[in-house]
C-alpha cells in the first residue's frame, strides 16, 4: 500500500513539474513575441482564413480592412465602417471584443486573463515554430485559443474556439515591419465618408 501511495505521489509530482515547465516555456515564448511586436514599430500584415484582409498596427492601435468592414482603434475608441450600409459604429470595446477583431491584442492581455500551455514545436506551411494553447481564467464566450508563433517570435496563426460558434482561423500571409504610421491613421476621418451615418454605441 505504501508503495502504491508513493508511486501515486511521485506521478502527481512529475505531472505538476511538467505542467509548470510547460507554463514557463509558454510564458517565455509569449513574452518574446510581445516584445518582438512592440519593438517592430508599425506593422502591416496580410491575413487569410475565416476572413481575408489587411491590418496595420502600432502598439495597441490598429486599422483593419476585412469583408466589407473597415475598423480603426486608437487605443480607446473603435470606429467600424460598414460599406454596404454606409454606417459607422462607435464603441469602447473590452479586451474580449478586441481579441475577436484584432488577434494581436492577445499579446497585451494574455498574462492577466489566460492560463497558457506550451504545445510543442510545430510546422505550418513549411515554417517551424511554437504552439501555445490558452484558456480563459474566467469562463466567457471564448473557450480556447491556439496560437502558432514562429521562431522569429512573430504570430503566424490563431484559432479561436467559442461557444456555439464555428472556430475562427487566421493565418498571416505576409509581414512588413518598422512601418511609419501617425496616430491619426488609427482614427476615423469623417471627411472621407461624408454620407456615412454615425451610430454612437458608447
Protein Blocks (a to p, Z undefined) as FASTA:
>chain_A
ZZmmmmmmmmmmmmmmmmmmmmmmmmmmmmmmmmmmmmnopaddddedjbgcddddehjb
ccddeehiacddehjaccdddfklopacdddddfklmmmmmmmlmmmmmmmmpccddebj
cdeehiacdddddddfbdcfblbdcddddfkopafbdcdddehiacdddddfbdcehiac
dfklmpccfklmmmbccddfZZ
